[in-house]
Amino acid sequence: MLYTLYETQRSLMEPFTDLAQSAAKMYSNPLSLMGKHPLSQRISAAYDLVHRLGKDYEKPEFGLRTVDVDGIEVAIHERVELKKPFCELRRFKRYTDDAATLAKLKDQPAVLIVAPLSGHYATLLRDTVRTMLKDHKVYITDWTNARLVPMSEGDFHLDDYVNYMQEFIRHLQKIYGNCHVMSVCQPTVPVLAAVSLMASRYELTPLSMVMMGGPIDARKSPTSVNSLIMKKDIAWFERYVIYRVPAGFPASGRRVYPGFLQHSGFVAMNPGNHLRSHYDYFQDLIKGDRSSAETHRKFYDEYNAVLDMDANYYLQTIQTVFQDFSLVNGTWDVRGVNGQIERVHPEDIRTTALLSVEGEQDDISGSGQTEAVHSICSGVDKAMQQHLEVKGAGHFGIFAGRRWREVVYPMVKAFMRRYQAPAMPAAKAGEAPPVIAVPESDAPVMPAKITRRKAALRKK
């Protein structure tokens, strides 16, 4: 009912927000009669603010057209590489006519950036992608708004998330022999599960994993968000935050955690900061400070654009990650695409280098939550593990902005370069690229160990 009321209110407000936008333009136009009013600038600013507070924010574009690679402007073509019901694997293909630059691009590492499925779109990582494109072949997970996925596609579970990650990793391995994986915030947990399962099956695992600001062990330094989730049981969340998508959308009837509720929670964490930001925007419009006003618009165009999450995935994530702590307790079982249930064993990862990144002032994933990945990945040689705490950085500062570009990215770049595999020989037309086999001495887990685990799971 709440979702239906929200959509009804939004639909009723839409004509008024459009009218406010038109009024703002008329009062800001010096050639119109309204633009000659002595308070025209102030009135225009007020209408503009009303428009932005009431408008519906659609999914933004990445909008990455070119990137500078050592002084050479390289064209970017964004395309969907793989399309799943709830996610698209996007590739940012780079093109240049400069022979030296082209040779350089071909030898650069392939990276799968796993964007969070926690309310915002993958475009929140636009700055991350833009920076990585200078030195890497970049792919990113672009999650679909659950209210746009027809009921005929079925539900989406946390297990499905883990299975998607394995499929995407294998896709890059098929093309390049192997790849690196960088997960930001929420996906650190399912990515670690995916790589753990691959290691336990004796599959080739990524060259490196970069874990950034994620709740690997949410018991450490719990934030206000963690505390709320830990205090309420699953029944409470199912009763108060899960609603059905109203009529008029492809997923009408699907149970979801609505994006507008998530957005309200984001705003409620720092209401004073948002009020000051909107007031500053109003003042910038009055003063004619177009640069500052545009910066505000770009930030809130991204921040206010939210998506719905399938209820099954949302509730399972709460229980698995924030209440049962199944990953760190070694009790997480995942159902694969073949229906087989497998236990997640991070200690089986051996050949994948590990870098964790935390922000000193992160109020979403507290201190030590991401660093905990090192203790549970005991099979990775200590020489292949590294941790970075970014002084003065909040949650968003570790993957966007000045600290990301000047502090975090240089370390990420050097870390991936250190473990980059030799260049793969080109495949002939119609042939699959060759795959580098993992030496037997580097086996993530002994075959007998796998057999014992499968037998134990069958007994369960």
HELIX and SHEET records of a PDB file:
HELIX    1   1 LEU A    2  SER A   28  1                                  27    
HELIX    2   2 MET A   34  LYS A   36  5                                   3    
HELIX    3   3 SER A   40  GLY A   54  1                                  15    
HELIX    4   4 ALA A   99  LYS A  106  1                                   8    
HELIX    5   5 ALA A  122  LEU A  125  5                                   4    
HELIX    6   6 ARG A  126  MET A  132  1                                   7    
HELIX    7   7 ALA A  146  LEU A  148  5                                   3    
HELIX    8   8 MET A  151  GLU A  153  5                                   3    
HELIX    9   9 LEU A  158  TYR A  176  1                                  19    
HELIX   10  10 THR A  188  SER A  200  1                                  13    
HELIX   11  11 SER A  224  LYS A  231  1                                   8    
HELIX   12  12 ILE A  234  TYR A  240  1                                   7    
HELIX   13  13 GLY A  259  MET A  269  1                                  11    
HELIX   14  14 PRO A  271  LYS A  287  1                                  17    
HELIX   15  15 ARG A  290  TYR A  303  1                                  14    
HELIX   16  16 ALA A  311  THR A  317  1                                   7    
HELIX   17  17 ILE A  318  GLN A  323  3                                   6    
HELIX   18  18 SER A  326  ASN A  329  1                                   4    
HELIX   19  19 PRO A  346  ASP A  348  5                                   3    
HELIX   20  20 VAL A  373  ILE A  376  1                                   4    
HELIX   21  21 LYS A  382  MET A  384  5                                   3    
HELIX   22  22 PHE A  396  ILE A  398  5                                   3    
HELIX   23  23 ARG A  402  ARG A  403  1                                   2    
HELIX   24  24 TRP A  404  VAL A  408  3                                   5    
HELIX   25  25 TYR A  409  ARG A  418  1                                  10    
HELIX   26  26 GLU A  440  ASP A  442  5                                   3    
HELIX   27  27 PRO A  447  LYS A  459  1                                  13    
SHEET    1   A 9 THR A  66  VAL A  69  0                                        
SHEET    2   A 9 ILE A  72  LYS A  84 -1                                        
SHEET    3   A 9 CYS A  87  TYR A  95 -1                                        
SHEET    4   A 9 LYS A 137  TRP A 143 -1                                        
SHEET    5   A 9 ALA A 110  VAL A 114  1                                        
SHEET    6   A 9 HIS A 180  VAL A 184  1                                        
SHEET    7   A 9 SER A 208  MET A 212  1                                        
SHEET    8   A 9 ALA A 353  GLY A 359  1                                        
SHEET    9   A 9 GLN A 385  VAL A 390  1                                        
SHEET    1   B 3 TYR A 243  ARG A 244  0                                        
SHEET    2   B 3 ARG A 255  TYR A 257 -1                                        
SHEET    3   B 3 MET A 309  ASP A 310 -1                                        
SHEET    1   C 2 ASP A 333  ARG A 335  0                                        
SHEET    2   C 2 ILE A 341  ARG A 343 -1                                        
END                                                                             
